Structure formats: structure tokens, C-alpha cells
Amino acid sequence: MLTTRRRAVTTLAAALAGAVAVPAAAQAAENRGGQHRPRPLRQAHAHNDYLHERPLHDALSHGFTSLEADIFLVNGELLVAHTPEELDPTRTLRSLYLDPLLARVRAGHGSVYRGYGKPVQLLVDIKTDGVACYLELDRQLRRYSRMLTGYAHGRVRPGAVTPVISGDRAARVPMEAQRQRYAFYDGRLDDLGTAAPASFIPLISSNWTSSFTWQGIGPFPAAERGTLHTLVSAAHDRGQRVRFWATPDVPGPARDAVWTELLAAGVDHLNSDDLAGLETFLRRRGR
């Protein structure tokens, strides 16, 4: 078992040349058997995934199918961090996510989870310089195109990993101008019912506290429950998925109450920093 964050990050020096370099712990887990390959949880989203001891690998060990990484463009490289003060030149999007995902897809015969036919979502939150950051991201993603969901000339081709771009909204301009791309756009509630199709905006995300006052204490107000179901239905009618951030994430009855209502409404991604807690909640409910 790797014991430090640095040792958990493995770079594939010859990824596109055909070499398969799976991190030692991940390869050992693949070789050992079922208990090390959790059933994927299609509604589990790892918020600020990169803050865990083993970015990406911890979330996958709990069965998560959606992961979030914040990025900054620094000297031509995409660095993963929450704030500028935390930037570390060794913590790149390629080393923490793209290279390990490529190794995992190759080891899994075309899937992040062997035998799982749906893409894993990589939500990339651009913190600053939206246009420049996206253009560099697009350049990098093209090197991994064989594992990525892609869009070309009006059609979506599913892959093992689907990048979705969030954060700085300026990135939307160059994305919409592309006839071919390997990333999709994270919409907001204002995008519901607009002309933008699910082939561009497959995900609608919103701050929970912007639309709802309920934090899991006492009954869920009927009007707010109605609003939640209406929003989710409107998105699903257009083939879009729904995620809320800033939902309660302190372990306890209040968090469970909110998560229960989100599941009942059909929300597609439950947002949490507590990997074990969300896994336990979903598995107890057969999800």
C-alpha cells in the first residue's frame, strides 16, 4: 500500500506509445479479486477529490463514478489545487488524473471499472483564465482521446471517461465554437430549457442553498420538494443530469435526510467529501 500522496501519483511516460504502467497498488488490487473491485456507484460524486490522500484512487476504491478536480494554468501546465497558495508543480492534471485513468482503462479492457459499460465523469473546475485554461486543457485531452467521450459534427461518441468543464464560465465561448471536442459543459439552472442541447450541456449543477432553505432538519417543505422534483424532471426530459453542491456534508441524520430526498427526486450525483460515508449510505439503499 502506498503511504504518501506523492507515491500515489504515477506518471505514464509512454502512455500513447502503447506502454501500460499501472500504479503498483492499483495493479495488485486488480489482480487480487472481487473485494478490491467495488461495484460502481453511479450517483457518487467526489467533491474536491484531489484533497484526499490518494487523489482518484481513493474515490475509485469506494466505487465513485464522478470526480472533481480544480485546475489553474501556470506556465503552460495545468496544476490541480483549490487555491493559488496550494499550487505544486508536481501535482498536474495529467499526473493525478489523466495518466492514471488511462492506465486503469487499459487494465480494465476499455473501462475504468472492468465490466462497467458507462463512462466515469471527470468534472474539471477551471479556477481562473477560463479561455486560456480550456484551450490548454483541450490540447492535453486530445492526447487521451481514445479513452474519452467525444463530440464531432453533431454526434457524441461515448468513451470510458467523460470530461465536463465547470468553473470559469468564459470557457463556454471556445467550447461552443468547436466542431470536435473531448469535453462537455457543466450548465446551471439558467440553462434549463434553453437551446443548448445535452450534447453540449449534459450536466446541470447548482448551489443547493441558492434554491432551497432546508438543511435536513425537520420536514422538507412541500413547496421546496415540489421545486426539486420539477427541476430534476425538466433536466431529465432534455437528457441532462443534475448535481447540487453545498448540500449538508456533516455525518448525521440531517445529511442523510437531504441525501434521501435527493435520491427520491432522481438527482443523478450526490456531492460529498466523505467517500466512505456516501458509499455506506448508497450501498445500504441498494444503489
Secondary structure per residue as TSV (DSSP state, phi and psi in degrees):
chain	resnum	aa	ss	phi	psi
A	1	M	-	360.0	132.7
A	2	L	-	-74.3	143.2
A	3	T	-	-112.2	-8.2
A	4	T	S	-132.1	157.8
A	5	R	H	-59.7	-41.2
A	6	R	H	-64.1	-40.3
A	7	R	H	-71.0	-17.1
A	8	A	H	-80.6	-11.4
A	9	V	-	-99.1	114.7
A	10	T	-	-117.7	124.9
A	11	T	-	-94.3	133.6
A	12	L	-	-92.3	97.3
A	13	A	T	-64.7	-29.2
A	14	A	T	-122.9	44.1
A	15	A	G	-57.6	-47.2
A	16	L	G	-89.1	-0.1
A	17	A	G	-93.1	-0.7
A	18	G	T	106.8	-4.6
A	19	A	-	-77.4	141.5
A	20	V	-	-115.6	112.7
A	21	A	-	-121.5	93.5
A	22	V	-	-88.4	133.1
A	23	P	-	-50.0	142.2
A	24	A	H	-55.9	-46.0
A	25	A	H	-65.3	-40.0
A	26	A	H	-65.9	-41.0
A	27	Q	H	-65.5	-40.6
A	28	A	H	-62.7	-40.0
A	29	A	H	-64.0	-40.6
A	30	E	H	-61.0	-36.7
A	31	N	H	-79.0	-19.5
A	32	R	H	-87.4	-32.3
A	33	G	-	140.3	-176.8
A	34	G	G	-58.8	-37.6
A	35	Q	G	-63.7	-17.4
A	36	H	G	-97.8	2.8
A	37	R	S	-123.1	81.4
A	38	P	-	-63.9	148.6
A	39	R	-	-62.2	128.9
A	40	P	-	-61.2	140.6
A	41	L	E	-104.9	104.5
A	42	R	E	-68.5	-15.5
A	43	Q	E	-105.8	8.3
A	44	A	E	-95.4	117.8
A	45	H	E	-116.2	123.9
A	46	A	E	-88.8	97.3
A	47	H	T	-70.1	137.2
A	48	N	T	46.6	50.0
A	49	D	G	-56.2	-34.6
A	50	Y	G	-66.2	-10.9
A	51	L	G	-84.0	-7.3
A	52	H	S	-76.9	164.0
A	53	E	S	-56.8	-42.0
A	54	R	S	-123.2	87.8
A	55	P	T	-50.7	142.5
A	56	L	T	71.3	-56.3
A	57	H	H	-66.5	-38.3
A	58	D	H	-63.1	-45.0
A	59	A	H	-63.5	-42.6
A	60	L	H	-66.1	-32.8
A	61	S	H	-67.5	-19.6
A	62	H	T	-99.4	4.1
A	63	G	T	86.8	14.2
A	64	F	E	-69.9	143.2
A	65	T	E	-116.4	8.0
A	66	S	E	-146.0	134.6
A	67	L	E	-136.2	149.0
A	68	E	E	-124.6	131.2
A	69	A	E	-133.1	130.5
A	70	D	E	-89.3	140.1
A	71	I	E	-132.4	150.6
A	72	F	E	-126.3	145.0
A	73	L	E	-93.4	116.6
A	74	V	E	-132.8	115.1
A	75	N	T	52.0	42.6
A	76	G	T	81.3	1.5
A	77	E	E	-117.3	149.7
A	78	L	E	-96.1	109.1
A	79	L	E	-102.3	143.8
A	80	V	E	-99.4	120.8
A	81	A	-	-169.2	162.5
A	82	H	S	-87.5	-33.8
A	83	T	S	-136.9	160.4
A	84	P	G	-59.3	-31.3
A	85	E	G	-66.1	-20.6
A	86	E	G	-96.9	4.5
A	87	L	-	-64.1	136.5
A	88	D	-	-138.2	120.4
A	89	P	T	-61.7	-16.3
A	90	T	T	-85.0	-14.4
A	91	R	-	-99.5	79.1
A	92	T	B	-97.3	160.9
A	93	L	H	-62.2	-35.7
A	94	R	I	-67.0	-45.7
A	95	S	I	-73.8	-35.0
A	96	L	I	-84.4	-29.9
A	97	Y	I	-129.2	-55.4
A	98	L	I	-66.8	-47.3
A	99	D	H	-65.7	-48.7
A	100	P	H	-62.4	-35.4
A	101	L	H	-65.3	-40.6
A	102	L	H	-61.6	-43.4
A	103	A	H	-62.1	-41.9
A	104	R	H	-64.8	-41.7
A	105	V	H	-64.9	-40.8
A	106	R	H	-66.4	-42.7
A	107	A	H	-66.9	-28.7
A	108	G	T	-93.6	17.0
A	109	H	T	56.0	44.4
A	110	G	S	102.4	1.6
A	111	S	S	-134.3	150.4
A	112	V	S	-64.6	-43.1
A	113	Y	S	-107.6	119.4
A	114	R	T	-55.5	125.7
A	115	G	T	86.8	-4.0
A	116	Y	-	-93.1	117.4
A	117	G	-	-86.9	2.2
A	118	K	S	-107.4	152.7
A	119	P	-	-69.2	150.6
A	120	V	E	-91.2	134.5
A	121	Q	E	-89.6	131.8
A	122	L	E	-112.7	102.7
A	123	L	E	-86.7	114.5
A	124	V	E	-105.7	112.8
A	125	D	E	-96.3	109.1
A	126	I	E	-80.4	119.9
A	127	K	-	-84.0	-37.6
A	128	T	S	-146.7	165.6
A	129	D	-	52.6	57.1
A	130	G	H	-53.2	-46.1
A	131	V	H	-68.3	-52.2
A	132	A	H	-63.0	-40.2
A	133	C	H	-65.2	-43.1
A	134	Y	H	-66.2	-40.7
A	135	L	H	-61.4	-38.2
A	136	E	H	-69.4	-40.2
A	137	L	H	-61.0	-44.3
A	138	D	H	-59.3	-41.5
A	139	R	H	-61.4	-42.4
A	140	Q	H	-70.7	-41.4
A	141	L	H	-61.1	-33.0
A	142	R	G	-62.6	-24.3
A	143	R	G	-72.6	-16.6
A	144	Y	G	-114.7	21.6
A	145	S	G	-59.9	-27.8
A	146	R	G	-66.3	-21.6
A	147	M	G	-103.5	-3.3
A	148	L	B	-102.1	147.3
A	149	T	-	-66.2	134.8
A	150	G	E	-128.7	161.1
A	151	Y	E	-125.9	130.6
A	152	A	E	-149.6	122.5
A	153	H	T	52.6	45.9
A	154	G	T	89.1	1.1
A	155	R	E	-125.3	145.2
A	156	V	E	-103.5	128.7
A	157	R	E	-109.6	111.5
A	158	P	-	-64.6	144.1
A	159	G	-	-131.8	-173.6
A	160	A	S	-74.2	-27.2
A	161	V	E	-131.8	133.2
A	162	T	E	-115.4	105.9
A	163	P	E	-73.6	134.5
A	164	V	E	-127.5	130.2
A	165	I	E	-97.6	125.0
A	166	S	E	-124.6	-175.3
A	167	G	E	87.0	-131.5
A	168	D	-	-54.0	116.6
A	169	R	G	-72.2	-12.5
A	170	A	G	-63.9	-21.1
A	171	A	G	-63.4	-19.9
A	172	R	H	-62.1	-35.7
A	173	V	H	-61.2	-56.0
A	174	P	H	-66.6	-29.2
A	175	M	H	-65.8	-46.0
A	176	E	H	-65.9	-24.0
A	177	A	H	-80.3	-12.1
A	178	Q	-	-83.4	136.5
A	179	R	S	-87.9	-18.6
A	180	Q	E	-137.9	132.1
A	181	R	E	-155.5	164.3
A	182	Y	S	-122.1	31.6
A	183	A	-	-151.4	160.5
A	184	F	E	-130.0	172.0
A	185	Y	E	-110.2	138.0
A	186	D	E	-89.8	106.6
A	187	G	E	-81.6	177.1
A	188	R	-	-122.9	173.9
A	189	L	G	-57.0	-31.0
A	190	D	G	-63.4	-19.8
A	191	D	G	-83.9	-11.7
A	192	L	T	-63.8	130.0
A	193	G	T	80.7	4.0
A	194	T	S	-88.0	179.4
A	195	A	S	-74.2	-14.8
A	196	A	-	-66.1	121.4
A	197	P	-	-82.4	168.4
A	198	A	T	-64.7	-20.3
A	199	S	T	-70.0	-15.8
A	200	F	T	-108.5	-44.6
A	201	I	-	-116.2	87.9
A	202	P	-	-84.0	-11.3
A	203	L	E	-131.5	134.5
A	204	I	E	-113.3	119.3
A	205	S	E	-118.2	148.4
A	206	S	E	-154.7	152.5
A	207	N	E	-72.2	120.8
A	208	W	H	-54.6	-41.0
A	209	T	H	-74.0	-10.6
A	210	S	H	-77.6	-22.9
A	211	S	H	-118.6	-16.7
A	212	F	-	-135.2	140.7
A	213	T	-	-94.1	-23.0
A	214	W	-	-70.3	131.4
A	215	Q	-	-119.1	22.7
A	216	G	S	93.5	-0.4
A	217	I	S	-98.3	123.9
A	218	G	S	75.4	-174.1
A	219	P	-	-67.7	149.5
A	220	F	-	-75.1	118.3
A	221	P	-	-53.2	134.0
A	222	A	H	-58.3	-39.0
A	223	A	H	-65.2	-39.1
A	224	E	H	-70.2	-38.2
A	225	R	H	-61.7	-41.5
A	226	G	H	-61.9	-41.6
A	227	T	H	-61.5	-44.0
A	228	L	H	-59.6	-49.2
A	229	H	H	-64.2	-37.2
A	230	T	H	-65.3	-43.4
A	231	L	H	-62.8	-45.3
A	232	V	H	-65.3	-43.0
A	233	S	H	-62.3	-40.4
A	234	A	H	-62.9	-41.1
A	235	A	H	-67.2	-46.7
A	236	H	H	-63.5	-34.0
A	237	D	H	-61.8	-24.2
A	238	R	T	-102.6	9.4
A	239	G	T	76.6	22.3
A	240	Q	-	-107.0	149.3
A	241	R	E	-95.5	163.2
A	242	V	E	-128.1	137.9
A	243	R	E	-140.4	139.6
A	244	F	E	-115.8	134.4
A	245	W	E	-103.8	170.8
A	246	A	S	64.5	27.5
A	247	T	-	-79.6	158.3
A	248	P	-	-55.0	135.5
A	249	D	-	-133.0	16.1
A	250	V	S	-88.6	125.3
A	251	P	T	-53.4	136.2
A	252	G	T	149.3	179.7
A	253	P	H	-60.7	-35.4
A	254	A	H	-64.2	-46.2
A	255	R	H	-62.1	-44.2
A	256	D	H	-61.8	-36.1
A	257	A	H	-65.6	-43.2
A	258	V	H	-66.0	-46.7
A	259	W	H	-59.1	-38.7
A	260	T	H	-62.3	-42.0
A	261	E	H	-68.2	-36.8
A	262	L	H	-63.3	-43.4
A	263	L	H	-63.0	-43.7
A	264	A	H	-62.4	-32.2
A	265	A	H	-82.6	-10.4
A	266	G	T	88.7	18.4
A	267	V	-	-60.2	135.4
A	268	D	S	-83.8	-29.1
A	269	H	B	-133.3	122.6
A	270	L	E	-92.3	130.0
A	271	N	E	-97.1	123.0
A	272	S	E	-156.1	151.3
A	273	D	S	-94.2	-11.4
A	274	D	-	-95.2	89.0
A	275	L	H	-60.5	-50.8
A	276	A	H	-65.3	-38.8
A	277	G	H	-65.0	-44.1
A	278	L	H	-70.9	-37.7
A	279	E	H	-60.0	-47.3
A	280	T	H	-60.4	-44.6
A	281	F	H	-58.9	-47.0
A	282	L	H	-71.5	-40.4
A	283	R	H	-68.8	-34.1
A	284	R	H	-64.0	-22.0
A	285	R	T	-103.7	13.9
A	286	G	T	69.2	26.6
A	287	R	-	-93.2	360.0
